[in-house]
Amino acid sequence: MREDEASDAAATITPYQDGPLLVRGDFALVTPDGQTIESRPGTVALCRCGKSARKPFCDGTHKMINFRAPTHREP
């Protein structure tokens, strides 16, 4: 996807190196069974390390456990 295509999207998801996924825009966050997870509109940080006490939201634990992940992988 090109940058101009991303600007037309209702939401964008940005993986931060060694950190969370930042979700910006108009989105709904739901559980696997379809229940809505309350979140602030606009921007949320979602956990990628799996250790957050506030899952699915990031609480910064990735810094304490030295979590490592790239921003993306080449296809």
All heavy atoms as a GROMACS GRO file, in nm:
protein
  570
    1MET      N    1   0.086  -0.117   0.000
    1MET     CA    2   0.000   0.000   0.000
    1MET      C    3   0.089   0.123   0.000
    1MET      O    4   0.182   0.134   0.079
    1MET     CB    5  -0.092   0.001   0.123
    1MET     CG    6  -0.179   0.124   0.130
    1MET     SD    7  -0.286   0.130   0.275
    1MET     CE    8  -0.404   0.006   0.236
    2ARG      N    9   0.058   0.215  -0.085
    2ARG     CA   10   0.132   0.341  -0.092
    2ARG      C   11   0.082   0.436   0.016
    2ARG      O   12  -0.028   0.421   0.068
    2ARG     CB   13   0.115   0.404  -0.230
    2ARG     CG   14   0.174   0.320  -0.341
    2ARG     CD   15   0.165   0.392  -0.475
    2ARG     NE   16   0.050   0.480  -0.490
    2ARG     CZ   17  -0.059   0.452  -0.563
    2ARG    NH1   18  -0.068   0.338  -0.624
    2ARG    NH2   19  -0.157   0.539  -0.573
    3GLU      N   20   0.165   0.537   0.049
    3GLU     CA   21   0.129   0.633   0.154
    3GLU      C   22  -0.001   0.705   0.122
    3GLU      O   23  -0.083   0.727   0.211
    3GLU     CB   24   0.242   0.734   0.172
    3GLU     CG   25   0.223   0.822   0.293
    3GLU     CD   26   0.344   0.908   0.320
    3GLU    OE1   27   0.456   0.863   0.298
    3GLU    OE2   28   0.322   1.022   0.362
    4ASP      N   29  -0.025   0.740  -0.006
    4ASP     CA   30  -0.149   0.809  -0.041
    4ASP      C   31  -0.270   0.719  -0.023
    4ASP      O   32  -0.378   0.765   0.009
    4ASP     CB   33  -0.142   0.867  -0.182
    4ASP     CG   34  -0.117   0.762  -0.289
    4ASP    OD1   35  -0.048   0.662  -0.260
    4ASP    OD2   36  -0.165   0.780  -0.402
    5GLU      N   37  -0.253   0.588  -0.040
    5GLU     CA   38  -0.363   0.495  -0.015
    5GLU      C   39  -0.394   0.486   0.134
    5GLU      O   40  -0.508   0.477   0.174
    5GLU     CB   41  -0.329   0.355  -0.069
    5GLU     CG   42  -0.324   0.348  -0.220
    5GLU     CD   43  -0.275   0.213  -0.267
    5GLU    OE1   44  -0.188   0.153  -0.200
    5GLU    OE2   45  -0.323   0.168  -0.372
    6ALA      N   46  -0.291   0.489   0.216
    6ALA     CA   47  -0.311   0.482   0.361
    6ALA      C   48  -0.388   0.603   0.410
    6ALA      O   49  -0.469   0.593   0.502
    6ALA     CB   50  -0.176   0.473   0.434
    7SER      N   51  -0.369   0.718   0.350
    7SER     CA   52  -0.439   0.839   0.394
    7SER      C   53  -0.588   0.831   0.364
    7SER      O   54  -0.667   0.901   0.427
    7SER     CB   55  -0.378   0.964   0.332
    7SER     OG   56  -0.399   0.964   0.192
    8ASP      N   57  -0.630   0.745   0.272
    8ASP     CA   58  -0.771   0.726   0.240
    8ASP      C   59  -0.838   0.621   0.328
    8ASP      O   60  -0.959   0.608   0.327
    8ASP     CB   61  -0.787   0.684   0.093
    8ASP     CG   62  -0.750   0.794  -0.003
    8ASP    OD1   63  -0.752   0.913   0.036
    8ASP    OD2   64  -0.717   0.762  -0.118
    9ALA      N   65  -0.761   0.546   0.405
    9ALA     CA   66  -0.814   0.440   0.489
    9ALA      C   67  -0.889   0.498   0.609
    9ALA      O   68  -0.857   0.606   0.658
    9ALA     CB   69  -0.701   0.350   0.538
   10ALA      N   70  -0.990   0.424   0.656
   10ALA     CA   71  -1.065   0.467   0.774
   10ALA      C   72  -0.979   0.459   0.899
   10ALA      O   73  -0.994   0.538   0.990
   10ALA     CB   74  -1.190   0.382   0.791
   11ALA      N   75  -0.887   0.363   0.901
   11ALA     CA   76  -0.795   0.348   1.015
   11ALA      C   77  -0.659   0.307   0.962
   11ALA      O   78  -0.649   0.242   0.858
   11ALA     CB   79  -0.848   0.243   1.112
   12THR      N   80  -0.557   0.343   1.036
   12THR     CA   81  -0.421   0.298   1.003
   12THR      C   82  -0.364   0.227   1.125
   12THR      O   83  -0.394   0.263   1.239
   12THR     CB   84  -0.328   0.414   0.963
   12THR    OG1   85  -0.320   0.507   1.070
   12THR    CG2   86  -0.378   0.484   0.838
   13ILE      N   87  -0.283   0.126   1.100
   13ILE     CA   88  -0.216   0.051   1.205
   13ILE      C   89  -0.066   0.061   1.180
   13ILE      O   90  -0.019   0.022   1.073
   13ILE     CB   91  -0.261  -0.097   1.207
   13ILE    CG1   92  -0.412  -0.105   1.225
   13ILE    CG2   93  -0.186  -0.174   1.317
   13ILE    CD1   94  -0.468  -0.244   1.205
   14THR      N   95   0.006   0.113   1.279
   14THR     CA   96   0.149   0.132   1.266
   14THR      C   97   0.221   0.048   1.370
   14THR      O   98   0.205   0.072   1.491
   14THR     CB   99   0.186   0.281   1.286
   14THR    OG1  100   0.108   0.360   1.198
   14THR    CG2  101   0.334   0.304   1.261
   15PRO      N  102   0.300  -0.052   1.326
   15PRO     CA  103   0.380  -0.129   1.422
   15PRO      C  104   0.506  -0.050   1.457
   15PRO      O  105   0.580  -0.009   1.369
   15PRO     CB  106   0.414  -0.256   1.346
   15PRO     CG  107   0.407  -0.219   1.201
   15PRO     CD  108   0.310  -0.104   1.191
   16TYR      N  109   0.527  -0.027   1.586
   16TYR     CA  110   0.647   0.043   1.631
   16TYR      C  111   0.754  -0.059   1.667
   16TYR      O  112   0.724  -0.159   1.733
   16TYR     CB  113   0.616   0.133   1.750
   16TYR     CG  114   0.562   0.266   1.703
   16TYR    CD1  115   0.431   0.278   1.659
   16TYR    CD2  116   0.645   0.377   1.698
   16TYR    CE1  117   0.383   0.399   1.612
   16TYR    CE2  118   0.597   0.499   1.651
   16TYR     CZ  119   0.466   0.508   1.608
   16TYR     OH  120   0.420   0.628   1.561
   17GLN      N  121   0.877  -0.034   1.623
   17GLN     CA  122   0.984  -0.127   1.651
   17GLN      C  123   0.996  -0.149   1.801
   17GLN      O  124   1.001  -0.053   1.878
   17GLN     CB  125   1.117  -0.075   1.596
   17GLN     CG  126   1.229  -0.175   1.613
   17GLN     CD  127   1.354  -0.137   1.537
   17GLN    OE1  128   1.354  -0.045   1.458
   17GLN    NE2  129   1.459  -0.209   1.563
   18ASP      N  130   0.997  -0.275   1.839
   18ASP     CA  131   1.010  -0.317   1.979
   18ASP      C  132   0.898  -0.263   2.068
   18ASP      O  133   0.912  -0.253   2.190
   18ASP     CB  134   1.145  -0.274   2.038
   18ASP     CG  135   1.262  -0.326   1.957
   18ASP    OD1  136   1.247  -0.431   1.892
   18ASP    OD2  137   1.368  -0.261   1.958
   19GLY      N  138   0.785  -0.226   2.008
   19GLY     CA  139   0.676  -0.168   2.085
   19GLY      C  140   0.540  -0.210   2.035
   19GLY      O  141   0.525  -0.311   1.967
   20PRO      N  142   0.438  -0.129   2.065
   20PRO     CA  143   0.300  -0.165   2.035
   20PRO      C  144   0.260  -0.140   1.890
   20PRO      O  145   0.338  -0.087   1.810
   20PRO     CB  146   0.222  -0.070   2.127
   20PRO     CG  147   0.307   0.052   2.132
   20PRO     CD  148   0.449   0.000   2.135
   21LEU      N  149   0.138  -0.177   1.861
   21LEU     CA  150   0.072  -0.139   1.736
   21LEU      C  151  -0.011  -0.016   1.768
   21LEU      O  152  -0.094  -0.020   1.859
   21LEU     CB  153  -0.021  -0.250   1.687
   21LEU     CG  154   0.042  -0.384   1.650
   21LEU    CD1  155  -0.068  -0.486   1.623
   21LEU    CD2  156   0.131  -0.368   1.529
   22LEU      N  157   0.010   0.093   1.697
   22LEU     CA  158  -0.073   0.212   1.715
   22LEU      C  159  -0.182   0.210   1.610
   22LEU      O  160  -0.155   0.201   1.491
   22LEU     CB  161   0.011   0.339   1.701
   22LEU     CG  162   0.038   0.413   1.831
   22LEU    CD1  163   0.096   0.324   1.936
   22LEU    CD2  164   0.115   0.537   1.809
   23VAL      N  165  -0.307   0.215   1.657
   23VAL     CA  166  -0.423   0.217   1.569
   23VAL      C  167  -0.483   0.356   1.575
   23VAL      O  168  -0.516   0.406   1.683
   23VAL     CB  169  -0.528   0.112   1.613
   23VAL    CG1  170  -0.646   0.110   1.516
   23VAL    CG2  171  -0.466  -0.026   1.624
   24ARG      N  172  -0.494   0.420   1.458
   24ARG     CA  173  -0.546   0.557   1.449
   24ARG      C  174  -0.663   0.560   1.353
   24ARG      O  175  -0.659   0.495   1.248
   24ARG     CB  176  -0.439   0.652   1.397
   24ARG     CG  177  -0.321   0.671   1.486
   24ARG     CD  178  -0.222   0.768   1.421
   24ARG     NE  179  -0.108   0.792   1.504
   24ARG     CZ  180   0.010   0.731   1.490
   24ARG    NH1  181   0.028   0.644   1.395
   24ARG    NH2  182   0.109   0.760   1.572
   25GLY      N  183  -0.764   0.637   1.387
   25GLY     CA  184  -0.876   0.656   1.296
   25GLY      C  185  -1.005   0.599   1.349
   25GLY      O  186  -1.023   0.581   1.469
   26ASP      N  187  -1.094   0.569   1.255
   26ASP     CA  188  -1.227   0.518   1.287
   26ASP      C  189  -1.222   0.365   1.284
   26ASP      O  190  -1.206   0.305   1.179
   26ASP     CB  191  -1.327   0.572   1.185
   26ASP     CG  192  -1.470   0.535   1.218
   26ASP    OD1  193  -1.499   0.503   1.334
   26ASP    OD2  194  -1.552   0.538   1.126
   27PHE      N  195  -1.233   0.303   1.401
   27PHE     CA  196  -1.222   0.157   1.410
   27PHE      C  197  -1.310   0.106   1.523
   27PHE      O  198  -1.352   0.182   1.610
   27PHE     CB  199  -1.077   0.114   1.434
   27PHE     CG  200  -1.019   0.168   1.561
   27PHE    CD1  201  -1.034   0.098   1.680
   27PHE    CD2  202  -0.953   0.288   1.562
   27PHE    CE1  203  -0.982   0.149   1.798
   27PHE    CE2  204  -0.901   0.340   1.680
   27PHE     CZ  205  -0.915   0.270   1.797
   28ALA      N  206  -1.336  -0.024   1.520
   28ALA     CA  207  -1.404  -0.092   1.629
   28ALA      C  208  -1.311  -0.202   1.677
   28ALA      O  209  -1.252  -0.274   1.597
   28ALA     CB  210  -1.536  -0.151   1.583
   29LEU      N  211  -1.298  -0.216   1.806
   29LEU     CA  212  -1.217  -0.320   1.866
   29LEU      C  213  -1.312  -0.421   1.928
   29LEU      O  214  -1.394  -0.386   2.013
   29LEU     CB  215  -1.125  -0.257   1.972
   29LEU     CG  216  -1.012  -0.339   2.028
   29LEU    CD1  217  -0.921  -0.392   1.920
   29LEU    CD2  218  -0.933  -0.254   2.126
   30VAL      N  219  -1.303  -0.547   1.884
   30VAL     CA  220  -1.396  -0.650   1.931
   30VAL      C  221  -1.321  -0.776   1.972
   30VAL      O  222  -1.212  -0.804   1.922
   30VAL     CB  223  -1.502  -0.685   1.824
   30VAL    CG1  224  -1.591  -0.567   1.792
   30VAL    CG2  225  -1.437  -0.737   1.698
   31THR      N  226  -1.382  -0.853   2.061
   31THR     CA  227  -1.326  -0.982   2.103
   31THR      C  228  -1.354  -1.085   1.993
   31THR      O  229  -1.435  -1.060   1.903
   31THR     CB  230  -1.392  -1.029   2.234
   31THR    OG1  231  -1.530  -1.053   2.210
   31THR    CG2  232  -1.374  -0.927   2.346
   32PRO      N  233  -1.290  -1.203   2.001
   32PRO     CA  234  -1.317  -1.306   1.901
   32PRO      C  235  -1.465  -1.346   1.892
   32PRO      O  236  -1.511  -1.387   1.786
   32PRO     CB  237  -1.232  -1.424   1.948
   32PRO     CG  238  -1.118  -1.362   2.021
   32PRO     CD  239  -1.180  -1.242   2.091
   33ASP      N  240  -1.540  -1.330   2.003
   33ASP     CA  241  -1.682  -1.366   1.998
   33ASP      C  242  -1.773  -1.247   1.965
   33ASP      O  243  -1.894  -1.256   1.976
   33ASP     CB  244  -1.726  -1.436   2.127
   33ASP     CG  245  -1.714  -1.348   2.250
   33ASP    OD1  246  -1.656  -1.237   2.241
   33ASP    OD2  247  -1.761  -1.390   2.357
   34GLY      N  248  -1.713  -1.134   1.924
   34GLY     CA  249  -1.792  -1.022   1.876
   34GLY      C  250  -1.828  -0.915   1.977
   34GLY      O  251  -1.898  -0.820   1.944
   35GLN      N  252  -1.784  -0.930   2.102
   35GLN     CA  253  -1.812  -0.829   2.205
   35GLN      C  254  -1.725  -0.706   2.181
   35GLN      O  255  -1.606  -0.718   2.156
   35GLN     CB  256  -1.785  -0.885   2.345
   35GLN     CG  257  -1.871  -1.002   2.382
   35GLN     CD  258  -2.015  -0.961   2.407
   35GLN    OE1  259  -2.045  -0.849   2.445
   35GLN    NE2  260  -2.106  -1.054   2.384
   36THR      N  261  -1.783  -0.588   2.192
   36THR     CA  262  -1.707  -0.464   2.175
   36THR      C  263  -1.618  -0.439   2.295
   36THR      O  264  -1.660  -0.453   2.410
   36THR     CB  265  -1.803  -0.344   2.157
   36THR    OG1  266  -1.882  -0.367   2.040
   36THR    CG2  267  -1.727  -0.214   2.142
   37ILE      N  268  -1.494  -0.403   2.268
   37ILE     CA  269  -1.399  -0.364   2.372
   37ILE      C  270  -1.397  -0.212   2.372
   37ILE      O  271  -1.367  -0.149   2.271
   37ILE     CB  272  -1.257  -0.419   2.345
   37ILE    CG1  273  -1.260  -0.571   2.343
   37ILE    CG2  274  -1.158  -0.366   2.448
   37ILE    CD1  275  -1.130  -0.634   2.297
   38GLU      N  276  -1.433  -0.153   2.486
   38GLU     CA  277  -1.436  -0.007   2.495
   38GLU      C  278  -1.296   0.050   2.479
   38GLU      O  279  -1.201   0.001   2.540
   38GLU     CB  280  -1.495   0.036   2.629
   38GLU     CG  281  -1.641   0.002   2.646
   38GLU     CD  282  -1.731   0.071   2.543
   38GLU    OE1  283  -1.709   0.190   2.514
   38GLU    OE2  284  -1.823   0.004   2.494
   39SER      N  285  -1.285   0.151   2.396
   39SER     CA  286  -1.158   0.220   2.377
   39SER      C  287  -1.186   0.364   2.344
   39SER      O  288  -1.296   0.400   2.303
   39SER     CB  289  -1.076   0.155   2.265
   39SER     OG  290  -1.144   0.166   2.141
   40ARG      N  291  -1.085   0.447   2.365
   40ARG     CA  292  -1.100   0.588   2.330
   40ARG      C  293  -1.102   0.602   2.179
   40ARG      O  294  -1.029   0.532   2.109
   40ARG     CB  295  -0.981   0.669   2.382
   40ARG     CG  296  -0.974   0.684   2.529
   40ARG     CD  297  -0.859   0.773   2.566
   40ARG     NE  298  -0.757   0.774   2.460
   40ARG     CZ  299  -0.632   0.808   2.476
   40ARG    NH1  300  -0.590   0.844   2.593
   40ARG    NH2  301  -0.547   0.806   2.376
   41PRO      N  302  -1.182   0.692   2.127
   41PRO     CA  303  -1.177   0.717   1.983
   41PRO      C  304  -1.046   0.787   1.948
   41PRO      O  305  -0.986   0.854   2.031
   41PRO     CB  306  -1.297   0.808   1.959
   41PRO     CG  307  -1.333   0.866   2.090
   41PRO     CD  308  -1.281   0.772   2.196
   42GLY      N  309  -1.001   0.766   1.828
   42GLY     CA  310  -0.882   0.836   1.780
   42GLY      C  311  -0.762   0.745   1.769
   42GLY      O  312  -0.736   0.690   1.664
   43THR      N  313  -0.688   0.726   1.878
   43THR     CA  314  -0.566   0.646   1.875
   43THR      C  315  -0.558   0.556   1.997
   43THR      O  316  -0.583   0.600   2.109
   43THR     CB  317  -0.441   0.739   1.874
   43THR    OG1  318  -0.448   0.824   1.761
   43THR    CG2  319  -0.313   0.658   1.867
   44VAL      N  320  -0.523   0.428   1.974
   44VAL     CA  321  -0.496   0.336   2.085
   44VAL      C  322  -0.367   0.261   2.054
   44VAL      O  323  -0.329   0.244   1.938
   44VAL     CB  324  -0.610   0.233   2.110
   44VAL    CG1  325  -0.737   0.300   2.151
   44VAL    CG2  326  -0.632   0.144   1.991
   45ALA      N  327  -0.299   0.218   2.160
   45ALA     CA  328  -0.178   0.136   2.148
   45ALA      C  329  -0.213  -0.005   2.190
   45ALA      O  330  -0.260  -0.027   2.302
   45ALA     CB  331  -0.066   0.192   2.234
   46LEU      N  332  -0.194  -0.100   2.100
   46LEU     CA  333  -0.225  -0.240   2.129
   46LEU      C  334  -0.096  -0.318   2.156
   46LEU      O  335   0.004  -0.302   2.086
   46LEU     CB  336  -0.299  -0.304   2.010
   46LEU     CG  337  -0.432  -0.241   1.975
   46LEU    CD1  338  -0.492  -0.312   1.853
   46LEU    CD2  339  -0.528  -0.247   2.093
   47CYS      N  340  -0.101  -0.404   2.257
   47CYS     CA  341   0.013  -0.483   2.301
   47CYS      C  342   0.056  -0.581   2.192
   47CYS      O  343  -0.026  -0.648   2.131
   47CYS     CB  344  -0.025  -0.560   2.427
   47CYS     SG  345   0.103  -0.672   2.487
   48ARG      N  346   0.189  -0.591   2.171
   48ARG     CA  347   0.245  -0.693   2.082
   48ARG      C  348   0.328  -0.794   2.160
   48ARG      O  349   0.356  -0.902   2.110
   48ARG     CB  350   0.335  -0.631   1.975
   48ARG     CG  351   0.263  -0.578   1.858
   48ARG     CD  352   0.350  -0.572   1.734
   48ARG     NE  353   0.467  -0.489   1.746
   48ARG     CZ  354   0.564  -0.486   1.656
   48ARG    NH1  355   0.560  -0.561   1.549
   48ARG    NH2  356   0.667  -0.406   1.673
   49CYS      N  357   0.371  -0.758   2.282
   49CYS     CA  358   0.461  -0.847   2.356
   49CYS      C  359   0.387  -0.959   2.429
   49CYS      O  360   0.447  -1.059   2.466
   49CYS     CB  361   0.547  -0.767   2.454
   49CYS     SG  362   0.461  -0.708   2.602
   50GLY      N  363   0.256  -0.940   2.452
   50GLY     CA  364   0.178  -1.041   2.520
   50GLY      C  365   0.185  -1.036   2.672
   50GLY      O  366   0.126  -1.120   2.738
   51LYS      N  367   0.256  -0.940   2.728
   51LYS     CA  368   0.275  -0.935   2.873
   51LYS      C  369   0.201  -0.820   2.941
   51LYS      O  370   0.208  -0.806   3.062
   51LYS     CB  371   0.424  -0.924   2.905
   51LYS     CG  372   0.508  -1.037   2.851
   51LYS     CD  373   0.468  -1.170   2.911
   51LYS     CE  374   0.556  -1.282   2.859
   51LYS     NZ  375   0.516  -1.411   2.908
   52SER      N  376   0.129  -0.738   2.867
   52SER     CA  377   0.058  -0.624   2.925
   52SER      C  378  -0.046  -0.670   3.025
   52SER      O  379  -0.118  -0.769   3.003
   52SER     CB  380  -0.011  -0.543   2.815
   52SER     OG  381  -0.092  -0.442   2.870
   53ALA      N  382  -0.059  -0.598   3.134
   53ALA     CA  383  -0.164  -0.625   3.232
   53ALA      C  384  -0.297  -0.566   3.186
   53ALA      O  385  -0.399  -0.591   3.249
   53ALA     CB  386  -0.125  -0.568   3.369
   54ARG      N  387  -0.296  -0.489   3.079
   54ARG     CA  388  -0.416  -0.423   3.028
   54ARG      C  389  -0.456  -0.474   2.889
   54ARG      O  390  -0.515  -0.402   2.811
   54ARG     CB  391  -0.391  -0.272   3.019
   54ARG     CG  392  -0.363  -0.208   3.152
   54ARG     CD  393  -0.344  -0.058   3.140
   54ARG     NE  394  -0.456   0.003   3.070
   54ARG     CZ  395  -0.443   0.088   2.966
   54ARG    NH1  396  -0.326   0.121   2.921
   54ARG    NH2  397  -0.550   0.139   2.909
   55LYS      N  398  -0.419  -0.598   2.855
   55LYS     CA  399  -0.448  -0.651   2.722
   55LYS      C  400  -0.592  -0.625   2.683
   55LYS      O  401  -0.680  -0.640   2.768
   55LYS     CB  402  -0.423  -0.802   2.717
   55LYS     CG  403  -0.278  -0.839   2.717
   55LYS     CD  404  -0.266  -0.989   2.704
   55LYS     CE  405  -0.140  -1.038   2.765
   55LYS     NZ  406  -0.156  -1.135   2.867
   56PRO      N  407  -0.618  -0.589   2.562
   56PRO     CA  408  -0.528  -0.586   2.448
   56PRO      C  409  -0.446  -0.458   2.438
   56PRO      O  410  -0.370  -0.439   2.344
   56PRO     CB  411  -0.623  -0.596   2.329
   56PRO     CG  412  -0.744  -0.522   2.374
   56PRO     CD  413  -0.756  -0.554   2.520
   57PHE      N  414  -0.457  -0.369   2.537
   57PHE     CA  415  -0.388  -0.241   2.531
   57PHE      C  416  -0.246  -0.252   2.585
   57PHE      O  417  -0.219  -0.332   2.674
   57PHE     CB  418  -0.467  -0.135   2.608
   57PHE     CG  419  -0.608  -0.121   2.559
   57PHE    CD1  420  -0.712  -0.175   2.632
   57PHE    CD2  421  -0.635  -0.059   2.439
   57PHE    CE1  422  -0.843  -0.164   2.586
   57PHE    CE2  423  -0.765  -0.048   2.393
   57PHE     CZ  424  -0.869  -0.102   2.466
   58CYS      N  425  -0.159  -0.171   2.534
   58CYS     CA  426  -0.020  -0.165   2.579
   58CYS      C  427  -0.012  -0.090   2.711
   58CYS      O  428  -0.076   0.013   2.729
   58CYS     CB  429   0.065  -0.094   2.472
   58CYS     SG  430   0.236  -0.070   2.520
   59ASP      N  431   0.070  -0.141   2.803
   59ASP     CA  432   0.094  -0.070   2.929
   59ASP      C  433   0.242  -0.039   2.949
   59ASP      O  434   0.283   0.001   3.057
   59ASP     CB  435   0.039  -0.148   3.049
   59ASP     CG  436   0.113  -0.278   3.075
   59ASP    OD1  437   0.208  -0.312   3.000
   59ASP    OD2  438   0.076  -0.348   3.171
   60GLY      N  439   0.323  -0.059   2.846
   60GLY     CA  440   0.466  -0.029   2.854
   60GLY      C  441   0.552  -0.144   2.901
   60GLY      O  442   0.674  -0.131   2.909
   61THR      N  443   0.493  -0.259   2.932
   61THR     CA  444   0.569  -0.374   2.981
   61THR      C  445   0.676  -0.417   2.883
   61THR      O  446   0.782  -0.467   2.923
   61THR     CB  447   0.474  -0.492   3.013
   61THR    OG1  448   0.382  -0.450   3.114
   61THR    CG2  449   0.549  -0.614   3.060
   62HIS      N  450   0.654  -0.396   2.753
   62HIS     CA  451   0.752  -0.438   2.652
   62HIS      C  452   0.890  -0.380   2.680
   62HIS      O  453   0.991  -0.443   2.651
   62HIS     CB  454   0.705  -0.399   2.511
   62HIS     CG  455   0.686  -0.253   2.491
   62HIS    ND1  456   0.567  -0.189   2.523
   62HIS    CD2  457   0.768  -0.157   2.444
   62HIS    CE1  458   0.579  -0.061   2.494
   62HIS    NE2  459   0.700  -0.038   2.447
   63LYS      N  460   0.896  -0.262   2.739
   63LYS     CA  461   1.026  -0.200   2.773
   63LYS      C  462   1.096  -0.276   2.885
   63LYS      O  463   1.217  -0.296   2.881
   63LYS     CB  464   1.006  -0.054   2.815
   63LYS     CG  465   0.954   0.033   2.704
   63LYS     CD  466   0.924   0.172   2.758
   63LYS     CE  467   0.848   0.253   2.656
   63LYS     NZ  468   0.803   0.381   2.711
   64MET      N  469   1.018  -0.319   2.985
   64MET     CA  470   1.076  -0.389   3.100
   64MET      C  471   1.124  -0.529   3.066
   64MET      O  472   1.219  -0.579   3.127
   64MET     CB  473   0.974  -0.397   3.214
   64MET     CG  474   0.943  -0.261   3.274
   64MET     SD  475   0.833  -0.270   3.417
   64MET     CE  476   0.681  -0.327   3.342
   65ILE      N  477   1.059  -0.594   2.969
   65ILE     CA  478   1.097  -0.732   2.936
   65ILE      C  479   1.190  -0.739   2.815
   65ILE      O  480   1.222  -0.847   2.768
   65ILE     CB  481   0.973  -0.820   2.913
   65ILE    CG1  482   0.895  -0.776   2.789
   65ILE    CG2  483   0.885  -0.824   3.037
   65ILE    CD1  484   0.790  -0.874   2.743
   66ASN      N  485   1.231  -0.621   2.764
   66ASN     CA  486   1.323  -0.616   2.651
   66ASN      C  487   1.265  -0.682   2.525
   66ASN      O  488   1.335  -0.753   2.453
   66ASN     CB  489   1.458  -0.676   2.688
   66ASN     CG  490   1.570  -0.620   2.605
   66ASN    OD1  491   1.563  -0.508   2.557
   66ASN    ND2  492   1.676  -0.698   2.588
   67PHE      N  493   1.135  -0.660   2.502
   67PHE     CA  494   1.067  -0.715   2.384
   67PHE      C  495   1.133  -0.663   2.257
   67PHE      O  496   1.166  -0.545   2.246
   67PHE     CB  497   0.920  -0.674   2.387
   67PHE     CG  498   0.841  -0.716   2.267
   67PHE    CD1  499   0.810  -0.849   2.245
   67PHE    CD2  500   0.796  -0.621   2.176
   67PHE    CE1  501   0.736  -0.887   2.134
   67PHE    CE2  502   0.722  -0.658   2.065
   67PHE     CZ  503   0.692  -0.792   2.045
   68ARG      N  504   1.151  -0.750   2.159
   68ARG     CA  505   1.211  -0.712   2.032
   68ARG      C  506   1.121  -0.759   1.918
   68ARG      O  507   1.081  -0.875   1.912
   68ARG     CB  508   1.350  -0.774   2.014
   68ARG     CG  509   1.450  -0.722   2.114
   68ARG     CD  510   1.485  -0.578   2.082
   68ARG     NE  511   1.574  -0.522   2.181
   68ARG     CZ  512   1.542  -0.424   2.265
   68ARG    NH1  513   1.422  -0.371   2.264
   68ARG    NH2  514   1.628  -0.378   2.350
   69ALA      N  515   1.089  -0.665   1.830
   69ALA     CA  516   1.012  -0.696   1.709
   69ALA      C  517   1.036  -0.585   1.608
   69ALA      O  518   1.045  -0.469   1.645
   69ALA     CB  519   0.863  -0.706   1.741
   70PRO      N  520   1.045  -0.621   1.482
   70PRO     CA  521   1.065  -0.519   1.379
   70PRO      C  522   0.937  -0.442   1.353
   70PRO      O  523   0.830  -0.480   1.400
   70PRO     CB  524   1.104  -0.603   1.256
   70PRO     CG  525   1.034  -0.733   1.278
   70PRO     CD  526   1.037  -0.755   1.428
   71THR      N  527   0.949  -0.335   1.277
   71THR     CA  528   0.830  -0.260   1.237
   71THR      C  529   0.749  -0.339   1.136
   71THR      O  530   0.627  -0.330   1.135
   71THR     CB  531   0.865  -0.122   1.179
   71THR    OG1  532   0.952  -0.141   1.067
   71THR    CG2  533   0.930  -0.035   1.283
   72HIS      N  534   0.816  -0.415   1.051
   72HIS     CA  535   0.746  -0.500   0.953
   72HIS      C  536   0.842  -0.603   0.896
   72HIS      O  537   0.962  -0.593   0.914
   72HIS     CB  538   0.686  -0.415   0.841
   72HIS     CG  539   0.788  -0.360   0.747
   72HIS    ND1  540   0.865  -0.252   0.778
   72HIS    CD2  541   0.826  -0.400   0.623
   72HIS    CE1  542   0.948  -0.225   0.677
   72HIS    NE2  543   0.926  -0.314   0.582
   73ARG      N  544   0.785  -0.698   0.829
   73ARG     CA  545   0.864  -0.800   0.759
   73ARG      C  546   0.839  -0.786   0.611
   73ARG      O  547   0.727  -0.756   0.568
   73ARG     CB  548   0.824  -0.941   0.804
   73ARG     CG  549   0.864  -0.967   0.946
   73ARG     CD  550   0.855  -1.116   0.974
   73ARG     NE  551   0.911  -1.142   1.104
   73ARG     CZ  552   0.843  -1.187   1.207
   73ARG    NH1  553   0.716  -1.213   1.195
   73ARG    NH2  554   0.903  -1.208   1.322
   74GLU      N  555   0.942  -0.808   0.534
   74GLU     CA  556   0.927  -0.804   0.391
   74GLU      C  557   0.844  -0.924   0.344
   74GLU      O  558   0.861  -1.033   0.398
   74GLU     CB  559   1.065  -0.805   0.322
   74GLU     CG  560   1.149  -0.682   0.352
   74GLU     CD  561   1.086  -0.553   0.304
   74GLU    OE1  562   1.023  -0.552   0.197
   74GLU    OE2  563   1.101  -0.451   0.374
   75PRO      N  564   0.756  -0.904   0.245
   75PRO     CA  565   0.673  -1.017   0.198
   75PRO      C  566   0.755  -1.123   0.128
   75PRO      O  567   0.862  -1.105   0.087
   75PRO     CB  568   0.576  -0.953   0.099
   75PRO     CG  569   0.616  -0.812   0.082
   75PRO     CD  570   0.725  -0.782   0.179
   0.00000   0.00000   0.00000
